[in-house]
Amino acid sequence: MTATGTAFEVAVHHEASLGEGPTWDPATDRLLWLDILNSRVHTYDPATGRRTLRRTDQHVGAVKPRAGGGLVLNLRDGIGLLDPDDTFRWLHREPVPGRRGNDAAVAPDGSLWAGTMRYDEAPGGGTLTRFTGDGTAETVLDDVTVSNGTGWSPDGTLMYYADTPTRRIDVFDVTADGRVAGRRPLAVIEDGAGFPDGLCVDADGCVWTALWDGGAVRRYTPSGDLDRVIALPVPRVTACAFGGPDLTDLYVTTARVGLPAPHPLAGSLLVVPGAGRGVAQPAFAG
């Protein structure tokens, strides 16, 4: 196992309350990321340093590019679409009092797998739901507490998933119709090391996970062995994704919410240049 403590750089110095959801958009060569609790969608262009900020009308848990342009948003009350001309419309609206959208990911078939959680983090109060471009919703998991990282192996035959309080990263088999079966643990985060939050999968099929209250990003092999740890000075590490033109830079979001004396970098967007090789992520087919 290789441990690295100083390889990161600061991409965007910011004080996001709950920075989350880094996603590389190859159509624009920029990174999308969020501040969930401040209802903000950020973009960052590493080539120029240019940044943009968009405020949403409600808390936003995830943002992903759409195949035809624009964005899909996992919002408090459901799944929203931003068209290329910035027009907003609901794809699927289903408000549940006390619940909000959280992390989401796009499957190889272009469907959106969107998680929810209760604000009070009540056990079993969240879901994982699959959405197709026509707005069809199919509940995949209905007994989730904090639905978080979701990703697929490079060949599309496995799906990885974290319900954060379980401390587990689970793996599923992907069936011929794109559904999942055979849930089992891939890795368990030991007591005192934090909780698995957002994740991504690299070109070698290894799973990278951000550790909330763990101050690190870890990489696990497809067999579940821990083979790399990137230590960070910020305790609340929330998510990670490969970006840059060659998908070799690992972008990491962080949070400061709930910390009585946040580290100066808490809430910033960090990057580990040359961390590995990512896999191009599909856009939402809707």
C-alpha positions as CSV (number, residue, x, y, z in Angstrom):
1,M,0.0,0.0,0.0
2,T,1.2,3.5,-0.9
3,A,0.4,6.4,1.4
4,T,0.6,9.9,0.1
5,G,0.2,13.0,2.4
6,T,1.4,16.0,0.3
7,A,0.4,15.3,-3.3
8,F,-2.7,17.5,-3.4
9,E,-3.0,21.0,-4.7
10,V,-5.8,23.6,-4.1
11,A,-7.8,24.0,-7.3
12,V,-10.4,26.4,-5.8
13,H,-10.0,27.9,-2.4
14,H,-13.6,28.2,-1.2
15,E,-15.7,27.9,2.0
16,A,-18.4,25.6,0.7
17,S,-20.6,24.4,3.6
18,L,-21.0,21.0,2.0
19,G,-18.9,20.7,-1.2
20,E,-19.8,17.6,-3.2
21,G,-20.3,15.9,-6.5
22,P,-17.2,16.6,-8.7
23,T,-17.9,15.6,-12.3
24,W,-15.8,16.2,-15.3
25,D,-17.7,17.5,-18.3
26,P,-15.8,16.6,-21.5
27,A,-18.0,18.7,-23.7
28,T,-16.8,21.9,-22.0
29,D,-13.5,20.7,-20.5
30,R,-14.5,21.9,-17.0
31,L,-15.3,20.4,-13.7
32,L,-18.8,20.6,-12.2
33,W,-19.2,20.6,-8.4
34,L,-21.7,21.6,-5.7
35,D,-22.3,23.2,-2.4
36,I,-25.4,21.3,-1.4
37,L,-26.6,23.3,1.6
38,N,-26.0,26.7,-0.1
39,S,-27.8,25.5,-3.2
40,R,-25.0,26.3,-5.6
41,V,-23.6,24.7,-8.7
42,H,-20.0,25.6,-9.4
43,T,-17.9,25.1,-12.5
44,Y,-14.1,25.3,-12.8
45,D,-11.9,25.4,-15.9
46,P,-8.4,24.1,-15.0
47,A,-6.9,25.5,-18.2
48,T,-7.9,29.1,-17.5
49,G,-8.9,29.1,-13.8
50,R,-12.2,30.5,-14.8
51,R,-15.1,29.8,-12.4
52,T,-18.8,30.2,-12.6
53,L,-21.6,30.0,-10.0
54,R,-25.3,29.2,-10.3
55,R,-27.8,29.3,-7.5
56,T,-30.6,26.8,-7.5
57,D,-34.0,27.3,-5.9
58,Q,-33.5,24.4,-3.5
59,H,-30.8,22.1,-2.1
60,V,-29.0,20.3,-4.9
61,G,-27.3,16.9,-4.3
62,A,-25.8,16.2,-7.7
63,V,-25.4,17.6,-11.1
64,K,-24.5,15.7,-14.3
65,P,-24.1,16.6,-18.0
66,R,-26.9,15.7,-20.4
67,A,-26.2,14.0,-23.8
68,G,-27.9,16.8,-25.7
69,G,-26.4,19.6,-23.7
70,G,-27.6,21.1,-20.4
71,L,-27.6,19.5,-17.0
72,V,-29.6,17.1,-14.9
73,L,-30.0,18.0,-11.2
74,N,-30.8,15.8,-8.2
75,L,-32.8,18.4,-6.1
76,R,-34.7,18.4,-2.8
77,D,-38.0,17.7,-4.5
78,G,-36.9,15.5,-7.4
79,I,-35.0,15.4,-10.7
80,G,-34.8,18.7,-12.6
81,L,-33.4,19.5,-16.1
82,L,-31.6,22.6,-17.3
83,D,-31.8,22.9,-21.0
84,P,-28.9,24.5,-23.0
85,D,-30.8,27.8,-23.0
86,D,-31.0,27.7,-19.2
87,T,-34.7,26.8,-19.1
88,F,-35.6,24.7,-16.1
89,R,-38.2,22.0,-16.0
90,W,-38.9,19.0,-13.8
91,L,-38.2,15.5,-15.2
92,H,-39.7,13.8,-12.1
93,R,-41.0,15.8,-9.1
94,E,-41.8,13.9,-5.9
95,P,-41.4,16.1,-2.8
96,V,-41.2,14.2,0.5
97,P,-41.1,16.4,3.7
98,G,-37.8,16.1,5.5
99,R,-36.0,14.4,2.6
100,R,-33.6,15.7,-0.1
101,G,-31.6,14.5,-3.1
102,N,-28.0,13.5,-2.4
103,D,-25.3,11.9,-4.6
104,A,-26.1,10.5,-8.1
105,A,-24.3,8.9,-11.0
106,V,-25.0,8.1,-14.6
107,A,-24.9,4.4,-15.6
108,P,-23.3,3.1,-18.8
109,D,-26.8,3.0,-20.4
110,G,-27.3,6.7,-19.8
111,S,-29.8,6.3,-16.9
112,L,-29.4,8.4,-13.8
113,W,-29.1,6.6,-10.4
114,A,-30.1,9.2,-7.9
115,G,-30.0,8.9,-4.1
116,T,-32.0,10.6,-1.3
117,M,-31.6,10.9,2.4
118,R,-33.5,12.5,5.3
119,Y,-32.2,15.7,6.7
120,D,-32.2,14.1,10.1
121,E,-30.4,11.1,8.7
122,A,-33.1,8.7,10.0
123,P,-32.2,5.1,9.3
124,G,-33.9,3.8,6.2
125,G,-35.3,7.2,5.2
126,G,-33.5,7.3,1.9
127,T,-33.7,5.6,-1.5
128,L,-31.7,4.9,-4.6
129,T,-33.8,5.3,-7.8
130,R,-33.1,4.7,-11.4
131,F,-34.4,7.4,-13.8
132,T,-34.5,7.1,-17.6
133,G,-34.7,10.0,-20.0
134,D,-38.5,9.9,-20.3
135,G,-38.8,10.4,-16.5
136,T,-39.6,6.8,-15.7
137,A,-38.6,6.1,-12.1
138,E,-37.7,2.7,-10.7
139,T,-36.7,2.2,-7.0
140,V,-33.5,0.2,-6.7
141,L,-33.1,0.4,-3.0
142,D,-35.7,1.6,-0.5
143,D,-34.0,1.1,2.9
144,V,-31.1,3.5,2.6
145,T,-29.9,6.0,5.3
146,V,-27.4,8.3,3.5
147,S,-27.3,7.3,-0.2
148,N,-23.9,8.2,-1.5
149,G,-21.2,7.0,-3.9
150,T,-22.3,5.1,-7.0
151,G,-20.1,3.9,-9.8
152,W,-19.6,1.2,-12.4
153,S,-16.6,-1.0,-13.4
154,P,-15.0,-0.1,-16.7
155,D,-16.6,-3.1,-18.5
156,G,-20.0,-2.3,-16.9
157,T,-20.5,-5.6,-15.3
158,L,-20.2,-4.4,-11.7
159,M,-21.8,-1.5,-9.7
160,Y,-20.3,-0.1,-6.5
161,Y,-22.4,1.7,-3.9
162,A,-22.0,3.3,-0.4
163,D,-24.8,3.9,2.1
164,T,-22.5,5.9,4.3
165,P,-23.4,4.9,7.9
166,T,-22.9,1.2,7.1
167,R,-19.1,1.9,6.6
168,R,-19.3,-0.4,3.6
169,I,-18.6,-0.1,0.0
170,D,-20.9,-2.7,-1.6
171,V,-20.6,-4.3,-5.1
172,F,-23.5,-5.6,-7.2
173,D,-23.5,-7.6,-10.4
174,V,-25.1,-5.7,-13.4
175,T,-27.7,-7.8,-15.2
176,A,-28.2,-7.8,-19.0
177,D,-31.0,-5.2,-18.7
178,G,-28.8,-2.8,-16.7
179,R,-30.3,-3.6,-13.3
180,V,-28.3,-4.9,-10.3
181,A,-28.3,-8.1,-8.2
182,G,-26.1,-10.0,-5.8
183,R,-25.2,-7.2,-3.3
184,R,-22.2,-8.0,-1.2
185,P,-19.5,-6.0,0.6
186,L,-16.3,-5.0,-1.3
187,A,-14.7,-3.3,1.6
188,V,-15.5,-2.2,5.2
189,I,-14.0,1.0,6.6
190,E,-12.6,0.3,10.0
191,D,-13.7,2.1,13.1
192,G,-12.0,5.5,13.5
193,A,-11.1,5.8,9.9
194,G,-14.2,7.7,8.7
195,F,-17.2,6.8,6.6
196,P,-17.3,6.2,2.8
197,D,-18.9,9.1,1.0
198,G,-18.6,9.8,-2.8
199,L,-16.7,7.4,-5.0
200,C,-15.3,6.9,-8.5
201,V,-13.8,4.0,-10.5
202,D,-10.6,4.2,-12.4
203,A,-9.5,2.6,-15.6
204,D,-7.9,-0.3,-13.7
205,G,-11.3,-1.1,-12.1
206,C,-10.1,0.2,-8.7
207,V,-12.6,2.1,-6.5
208,W,-11.6,5.4,-5.0
209,T,-13.7,6.6,-2.0
210,A,-13.7,9.9,0.0
211,L,-13.8,9.4,3.7
212,W,-16.1,11.7,5.7
213,D,-14.4,12.4,9.0
214,G,-11.5,10.4,7.8
215,G,-9.3,13.1,6.1
216,A,-8.4,10.9,3.2
217,V,-9.2,9.4,-0.1
218,R,-8.6,5.6,-0.4
219,R,-8.3,3.3,-3.4
220,Y,-9.5,-0.3,-3.2
221,T,-8.7,-3.0,-5.8
222,P,-11.5,-4.9,-7.5
223,S,-10.8,-7.7,-5.0
224,G,-11.3,-5.3,-2.1
225,D,-7.7,-4.8,-1.0
226,L,-6.7,-1.3,0.1
227,D,-3.7,-0.3,-2.0
228,R,-3.5,3.5,-1.7
229,V,-4.3,6.3,0.7
230,I,-4.1,10.0,0.0
231,A,-4.1,11.8,3.3
232,L,-5.6,15.3,3.4
233,P,-5.7,18.0,6.1
234,V,-9.4,18.4,5.9
235,P,-11.4,15.9,7.9
236,R,-14.6,16.0,6.0
237,V,-13.7,14.7,2.5
238,T,-16.8,14.2,0.5
239,A,-16.3,13.0,-3.0
240,C,-13.7,12.4,-5.8
241,A,-13.6,12.2,-9.6
242,F,-11.0,12.1,-12.3
243,G,-10.8,15.1,-14.6
244,G,-8.6,17.0,-16.9
245,P,-8.1,16.4,-20.7
246,D,-6.5,13.0,-20.0
247,L,-8.6,12.1,-17.0
248,T,-5.5,11.7,-14.8
249,D,-6.1,14.4,-12.2
250,L,-8.2,13.4,-9.1
251,Y,-10.5,16.2,-8.0
252,V,-11.7,16.1,-4.4
253,T,-14.5,18.1,-2.7
254,T,-14.6,18.9,1.0
255,A,-17.0,20.3,3.6
256,R,-16.9,22.5,6.7
257,V,-20.4,22.0,7.9
258,G,-20.6,20.9,11.6
259,L,-16.9,21.7,12.3
260,P,-16.4,24.1,15.3
261,A,-13.0,25.2,14.0
262,P,-12.7,24.3,10.3
263,H,-9.4,23.9,8.7
264,P,-8.6,26.8,6.3
265,L,-9.1,24.5,3.3
266,A,-12.4,23.0,4.5
267,G,-14.9,23.6,1.8
268,S,-12.3,23.9,-1.0
269,L,-11.9,22.0,-4.2
270,L,-8.6,20.0,-4.1
271,V,-6.8,18.2,-6.9
272,V,-4.2,15.4,-6.9
273,P,-2.4,15.8,-10.3
274,G,-1.5,12.5,-12.0
275,A,-3.2,10.4,-9.4
276,G,-4.2,7.7,-11.9
277,R,-6.3,7.1,-15.0
278,G,-10.0,7.8,-15.0
279,V,-12.8,6.5,-17.2
280,A,-14.9,8.8,-19.4
281,Q,-18.3,9.1,-17.8
282,P,-21.5,8.9,-19.8
283,A,-23.9,11.8,-20.0
284,F,-27.5,11.4,-18.9
285,A,-29.7,10.3,-21.9
286,G,-32.5,12.8,-21.3
